[in-house]
């Protein structure tokens, strides 16, 4: 993680004033978390929710589809191999 990643993750949220819409910063933090933990479906779900808040429905659907895809892969990997 670079210094700029750390700045956005920890320092920027502390500088936000009360009442400021911080959806942009939350989105940036989630994008950086995708680099760290790409198989976490909650990241994609939350990006979808942020897109819905911004009325970007096609983008939101793409994020939700990715969350479902990641979740289904995780469930397949956790399924025991009964046929072996």
DSSP file (Angstrom, degrees, kcal/mol; ACC not computed):
  #  RESIDUE AA STRUCTURE BP1 BP2  ACC     N-H-->O    O-->H-N    N-H-->O    O-->H-N    TCO  KAPPA ALPHA  PHI   PSI    X-CA   Y-CA   Z-CA
    1    1 A X              0   0    0      0, 0.0     2,-0.1     0, 0.0    31,-0.0   0.000 360.0 360.0 360.0 132.5    0.0    0.0    0.0
    2    2 A X     >  -     0   0    0      1,-0.1     4,-2.0     4,-0.0     5,-0.1  -0.296 360.0-104.4 -85.9 172.1    1.4    3.4   -1.0
    3    3 A X  H  > S+     0   0    0      1,-0.2     4,-2.2     2,-0.2     5,-0.1   0.861 121.9  55.0 -63.4 -36.9    1.5    6.6    1.0
    4    4 A X  H  > S+     0   0    0      2,-0.2     4,-2.2     1,-0.2    -1,-0.2   0.870 105.5  53.2 -66.7 -34.9   -1.3    8.0   -1.1
    5    5 A X  H  > S+     0   0    0      1,-0.2     4,-2.5     2,-0.2    -2,-0.2   0.939 109.9  47.6 -61.7 -45.9   -3.4    5.0   -0.2
    6    6 A X  H  X>S+     0   0    0     -4,-2.0     4,-2.5     1,-0.2     5,-0.8   0.884 109.1  54.6 -62.4 -38.9   -2.8    5.6    3.4
    7    7 A X  I  X>S+     0   0    0     -4,-2.2     5,-2.4     1,-0.2     4,-1.1   0.940 112.8  41.4 -60.6 -48.0   -3.7    9.2    3.1
    8    8 A X  I  <5S+     0   0    0     -4,-2.2     5,-0.5     1,-0.2    -2,-0.2   0.877 117.2  48.8 -69.4 -37.0   -7.0    8.5    1.5
    9    9 A X  I  <5S+     0   0    0     -4,-2.5    -2,-0.2    -5,-0.2    -1,-0.2   0.873 131.1   8.4 -71.2 -37.1   -7.8    5.7    3.9
   10   10 A X  I  X5S+     0   0    0     -4,-2.5     4,-0.6    -5,-0.2    -3,-0.2   0.787 127.5  41.5-118.5 -37.3   -7.0    7.4    7.2
   11   11 A X  I  X<S+     0   0    0     -4,-1.1     4,-1.2    -5,-0.8     3,-0.5   0.915 107.1  55.8 -87.0 -44.0   -6.3   11.1    6.9
   12   12 A X  H >><S+     0   0    0     -5,-2.4     3,-1.0     1,-0.2     4,-0.8   0.921 104.9  52.4 -58.3 -47.4   -8.9   12.4    4.4
   13   13 A X  H >4 S+     0   0    0     -5,-0.5     3,-0.5     1,-0.3    -1,-0.2   0.841 107.4  53.7 -59.9 -29.5  -11.9   11.0    6.4
   14   14 A X  H 3< S+     0   0    0     -4,-0.6    -1,-0.3    -3,-0.5    -2,-0.2   0.769 106.2  53.3 -73.1 -24.5  -10.6   12.8    9.5
   15   15 A X  H << S+     0   0    0     -4,-1.2    -1,-0.2    -3,-1.0    -2,-0.2   0.586  83.0 111.8 -86.0 -10.0  -10.5   16.1    7.6
   16   16 A X    <<  -     0   0    0     -4,-0.8     2,-0.2    -3,-0.5     3,-0.1  -0.393  65.5-131.1 -67.4 138.0  -14.1   16.0    6.4
   17   17 A X    >   -     0   0    0      1,-0.1     3,-1.9    -2,-0.1     2,-0.1  -0.531  34.9 -85.9 -85.1 156.6  -16.4   18.6    7.9
   18   18 A X  T 3  S+     0   0    0      1,-0.3    -1,-0.1    -2,-0.2     3,-0.1  -0.380 115.5  22.7 -61.6 134.4  -19.7   17.6    9.4
   19   19 A X  T 3  S+     0   0    0      1,-0.3     2,-0.4    -2,-0.1    -1,-0.3   0.352  87.6 132.7  91.0  -6.2  -22.4   17.5    6.8
   20   20 A X    <   -     0   0    0     -3,-1.9     2,-0.7     1,-0.1    -1,-0.3  -0.642  64.6-117.5 -80.7 132.5  -20.1   17.0    3.9
   21   21 A X        -     0   0    0     -2,-0.4     3,-0.4     1,-0.1     4,-0.2  -0.582  32.8-177.3 -71.7 113.2  -21.1   14.2    1.5
   22   22 A X     >  +     0   0    0     -2,-0.7     4,-2.2     1,-0.2     5,-0.2   0.158  46.7 112.9-102.2  19.0  -18.3   11.7    1.8
   23   23 A X  H  > S+     0   0    0      1,-0.2     4,-2.4     2,-0.2    -1,-0.2   0.839  76.2  56.2 -58.6 -34.3  -19.6    9.1   -0.8
   24   24 A X  H  > S+     0   0    0     -3,-0.4     4,-2.1     2,-0.2    -1,-0.2   0.928 109.6  44.3 -63.8 -44.9  -16.6   10.0   -3.0
   25   25 A X  H  > S+     0   0    0      2,-0.2     4,-2.3     1,-0.2    -2,-0.2   0.865 111.9  52.4 -70.5 -35.4  -14.1    9.2   -0.4
   26   26 A X  H  X S+     0   0    0     -4,-2.2     4,-2.5     2,-0.2    -1,-0.2   0.926 109.7  50.3 -64.0 -43.6  -15.9    6.0    0.7
   27   27 A X  H  X S+     0   0    0     -4,-2.4     4,-2.3     1,-0.2    -2,-0.2   0.897 110.1  50.0 -60.3 -41.5  -15.9    4.9   -3.0
   28   28 A X  H  X S+     0   0    0     -4,-2.1     4,-2.0     2,-0.2    -1,-0.2   0.904 110.5  49.9 -64.1 -40.7  -12.2    5.6   -3.2
   29   29 A X  H  X S+     0   0    0     -4,-2.3     4,-2.0     1,-0.2    -2,-0.2   0.905 110.8  49.1 -65.4 -40.4  -11.5    3.6   -0.1
   30   30 A X  H  X S+     0   0    0     -4,-2.5     4,-1.4     2,-0.2    -1,-0.2   0.892 108.5  53.8 -66.1 -38.6  -13.5    0.7   -1.4
   31   31 A X  H  X S+     0   0    0     -4,-2.3     4,-0.8     1,-0.2    -1,-0.2   0.892 109.9  47.7 -62.1 -39.1  -11.6    0.8   -4.7
   32   32 A X  H >X S+     0   0    0     -4,-2.0     4,-1.1     1,-0.2     3,-0.7   0.865 106.9  56.4 -70.3 -34.8   -8.4    0.6   -2.8
   33   33 A X  H 3X S+     0   0    0     -4,-2.0     4,-3.6     1,-0.2    -1,-0.2   0.798  96.0  65.7 -66.3 -26.8   -9.7   -2.3   -0.7
   34   34 A X  H 3< S+     0   0    0     -4,-1.4    -1,-0.2     1,-0.2    -2,-0.2   0.859 100.1  51.5 -61.4 -34.0  -10.4   -4.2   -4.0
   35   35 A X  H << S+     0   0    0     -4,-0.8     3,-0.3    -3,-0.7    -1,-0.2   0.871 117.1  38.9 -67.7 -36.5   -6.6   -4.2   -4.5
   36   36 A X  H  < S+     0   0    0     -4,-1.1     2,-0.2     1,-0.2    -2,-0.2   0.899 135.4  16.2 -80.4 -43.1   -6.0   -5.6   -1.0
   37   37 A X    ><  +     0   0    0     -4,-3.6     3,-1.3    -5,-0.1    -1,-0.2  -0.631  66.3 167.0-134.7  72.7   -9.0   -8.0   -0.8
   38   38 A X  T 3  S+     0   0    0     -3,-0.3    -1,-0.1     1,-0.3    -4,-0.1   0.671  74.5  58.7 -68.4 -15.9  -10.4   -8.7   -4.3
   39   39 A X  T 3  S+     0   0    0      4,-0.0     2,-0.8    32,-0.0    -1,-0.3   0.043  74.3 111.9-102.7  26.9  -12.6  -11.6   -3.3
   40   40 A X    X>  -     0   0    0     -3,-1.3     3,-1.1     1,-0.1     4,-0.8  -0.880  50.1-164.4-100.8 107.9  -14.6   -9.7   -0.7
   41   41 A X  H 3> S+     0   0    0     -2,-0.8     4,-2.2     1,-0.3     5,-0.2   0.738  82.7  69.3 -65.8 -23.1  -18.2   -9.5   -2.0
   42   42 A X  H 3> S+     0   0    0      1,-0.2     4,-2.4     2,-0.2    -1,-0.3   0.828  93.4  57.5 -66.5 -30.8  -19.1   -6.8    0.5
   43   43 A X  H <> S+     0   0    0     -3,-1.1     4,-2.1     2,-0.2    -1,-0.2   0.947 109.7  43.4 -62.2 -48.4  -16.8   -4.3   -1.3
   44   44 A X  H  X S+     0   0    0     -4,-0.8     4,-2.0     2,-0.2    -2,-0.2   0.876 112.8  52.7 -67.4 -37.9  -18.7   -4.8   -4.6
   45   45 A X  H  X S+     0   0    0     -4,-2.2     4,-2.2     2,-0.2    -1,-0.2   0.937 110.5  47.3 -62.2 -45.9  -22.1   -4.7   -2.8
   46   46 A X  H  X S+     0   0    0     -4,-2.4     4,-2.2     1,-0.2    -2,-0.2   0.862 109.4  53.1 -66.9 -34.9  -21.2   -1.4   -1.1
   47   47 A X  H  X S+     0   0    0     -4,-2.1     4,-2.1     2,-0.2    -1,-0.2   0.881 108.7  51.6 -64.7 -36.5  -20.0    0.1   -4.4
   48   48 A X  H  X S+     0   0    0     -4,-2.0     4,-2.2     2,-0.2    -2,-0.2   0.901 108.5  50.1 -64.1 -41.1  -23.3   -0.9   -5.9
   49   49 A X  H  X S+     0   0    0     -4,-2.2     4,-2.2     2,-0.2    -2,-0.2   0.897 109.9  50.4 -65.3 -39.9  -25.2    0.9   -3.0
   50   50 A X  H  X S+     0   0    0     -4,-2.2     4,-1.5     1,-0.2    -1,-0.2   0.898 109.8  50.9 -63.9 -39.4  -23.1    4.0   -3.6
   51   51 A X  H  <>S+     0   0    0     -4,-2.1     5,-3.0     1,-0.2    -2,-0.2   0.886 108.2  52.4 -65.0 -38.1  -23.9    3.9   -7.3
   52   52 A X  H ><5S+     0   0    0     -4,-2.2     3,-1.7     1,-0.2    -2,-0.2   0.912 106.3  53.5 -62.9 -41.4  -27.6    3.6   -6.4
   53   53 A X  H 3<5S+     0   0    0     -4,-2.2    -1,-0.2     1,-0.3    -2,-0.2   0.851 109.5  48.7 -60.6 -33.6  -27.3    6.7   -4.2
   54   54 A X  T 3<5S-     0   0    0     -4,-1.5    -1,-0.3    -5,-0.1    -2,-0.2   0.331 117.1-115.9 -87.8   7.2  -25.9    8.5   -7.2
   55   55 A X  T < 5S+     0   0    0     -3,-1.7     2,-1.0     1,-0.2    -3,-0.2   0.777  72.3 137.7  63.0  29.0  -28.7    7.3   -9.5
   56   56 A X     >< +     0   0    0     -5,-3.0     4,-2.2     1,-0.2    -1,-0.2  -0.718  21.2 166.8-102.5  79.7  -26.2    5.3  -11.6
   57   57 A X  H  >  +     0   0    0     -2,-1.0     4,-2.4     1,-0.2    -1,-0.2   0.841  69.0  51.2 -72.1 -35.9  -28.3    2.2  -12.0
   58   58 A X  H  > S+     0   0    0      2,-0.2     4,-1.8     1,-0.2    -1,-0.2   0.917 113.3  46.7 -66.5 -41.8  -26.4    0.5  -14.7
   59   59 A X  H  > S+     0   0    0      2,-0.2     4,-2.0     1,-0.2    -2,-0.2   0.899 111.4  52.3 -64.4 -40.7  -23.2    0.9  -12.8
   60   60 A X  H  X S+     0   0    0     -4,-2.2     4,-2.7     1,-0.2     5,-0.2   0.915 107.0  52.3 -62.5 -43.0  -24.9   -0.3   -9.7
   61   61 A X  H  X S+     0   0    0     -4,-2.4     4,-2.8     1,-0.2    -1,-0.2   0.903 107.4  52.3 -60.9 -40.1  -26.1   -3.4  -11.4
   62   62 A X  H  X S+     0   0    0     -4,-1.8     4,-1.9     2,-0.2    -1,-0.2   0.905 111.1  47.2 -62.4 -41.1  -22.6   -4.2  -12.6
   63   63 A X  H  X S+     0   0    0     -4,-2.0     4,-2.1     2,-0.2    -2,-0.2   0.908 112.9  48.6 -66.9 -41.2  -21.3   -4.0   -9.1
   64   64 A X  H  X S+     0   0    0     -4,-2.7     4,-2.3     2,-0.2    -2,-0.2   0.898 110.0  52.0 -65.6 -39.6  -24.1   -6.1   -7.7
   65   65 A X  H  X S+     0   0    0     -4,-2.8     4,-2.3     1,-0.2    -1,-0.2   0.899 109.7  49.6 -61.8 -39.9  -23.5   -8.7  -10.4
   66   66 A X  H  X S+     0   0    0     -4,-1.9     4,-2.6     2,-0.2     5,-0.2   0.896 108.9  52.3 -66.1 -39.5  -19.8   -8.8   -9.5
   67   67 A X  H  X S+     0   0    0     -4,-2.1     4,-2.3     1,-0.2    -2,-0.2   0.913 111.0  47.2 -62.4 -42.1  -20.7   -9.3   -5.8
   68   68 A X  H  X S+     0   0    0     -4,-2.3     4,-2.5     2,-0.2    -2,-0.2   0.903 111.4  51.6 -65.4 -41.0  -23.0  -12.2   -6.7
   69   69 A X  H  X S+     0   0    0     -4,-2.3     4,-2.0     2,-0.2    -2,-0.2   0.929 111.6  45.9 -61.1 -46.9  -20.2  -13.7   -8.9
   70   70 A X  H  X S+     0   0    0     -4,-2.6     4,-2.1     1,-0.2    -1,-0.2   0.906 113.4  50.3 -63.9 -41.8  -17.6  -13.5   -6.1
   71   71 A X  H  X S+     0   0    0     -4,-2.3     4,-2.2    -5,-0.2    -2,-0.2   0.899 109.4  50.1 -65.0 -40.6  -20.1  -14.9   -3.6
   72   72 A X  H  X S+     0   0    0     -4,-2.5     4,-2.0     2,-0.2    -1,-0.2   0.879 109.8  51.0 -67.9 -35.8  -21.0  -17.9   -5.8
   73   73 A X  H  X S+     0   0    0     -4,-2.0     4,-2.0     2,-0.2    -1,-0.2   0.911 110.3  50.1 -64.5 -41.8  -17.3  -18.7   -6.4
   74   74 A X  H  X S+     0   0    0     -4,-2.1     4,-1.4     1,-0.2    -2,-0.2   0.902 110.3  49.7 -63.1 -40.6  -16.7  -18.6   -2.6
   75   75 A X  H  X S+     0   0    0     -4,-2.2     4,-0.9     1,-0.2    -1,-0.2   0.875 109.6  51.3 -67.8 -36.3  -19.6  -20.9   -2.0
   76   76 A X  H  < S+     0   0    0     -4,-2.0     3,-0.3     1,-0.2    -1,-0.2   0.871 109.1  51.0 -66.8 -36.1  -18.4  -23.4   -4.7
   77   77 A X  H  < S+     0   0    0     -4,-2.0    -1,-0.2     1,-0.2    -2,-0.2   0.788 110.7  49.0 -72.0 -26.5  -15.0  -23.4   -3.1
   78   78 A X  H  < S+     0   0    0     -4,-1.4     2,-0.2    -5,-0.1    -1,-0.2   0.615  86.8 104.6 -87.2 -13.4  -16.5  -24.2    0.3
   79   79 A X  S  < S-     0   0    0     -4,-0.9     2,-0.1    -3,-0.3    -3,-0.0  -0.492  77.4-117.8 -70.0 131.8  -18.7  -27.0   -0.9
   80   80 A X        -     0   0    0     -2,-0.2     2,-1.3     1,-0.1     3,-0.1  -0.378  21.6-115.5 -70.4 149.8  -17.3  -30.4    0.1
   81   81 A X    >   +     0   0    0      1,-0.2     3,-0.8     2,-0.1    -1,-0.1  -0.707  39.8 171.1 -87.3  92.8  -16.3  -32.8   -2.7
   82   82 A X  T 3  S+     0   0    0     -2,-1.3    -1,-0.2     1,-0.2    -2,-0.0   0.761  70.2  62.3 -74.1 -26.1  -18.8  -35.6   -2.2
   83   83 A X  T 3         0   0    0      1,-0.2    -1,-0.2    -3,-0.1    -2,-0.1   0.489 360.0 360.0 -83.0  -1.6  -17.8  -37.4   -5.4
   84   84 A X    <         0   0    0     -3,-0.8    -1,-0.2     0, 0.0    -2,-0.1   0.490 360.0 360.0 -83.3 360.0  -14.2  -38.1   -4.5
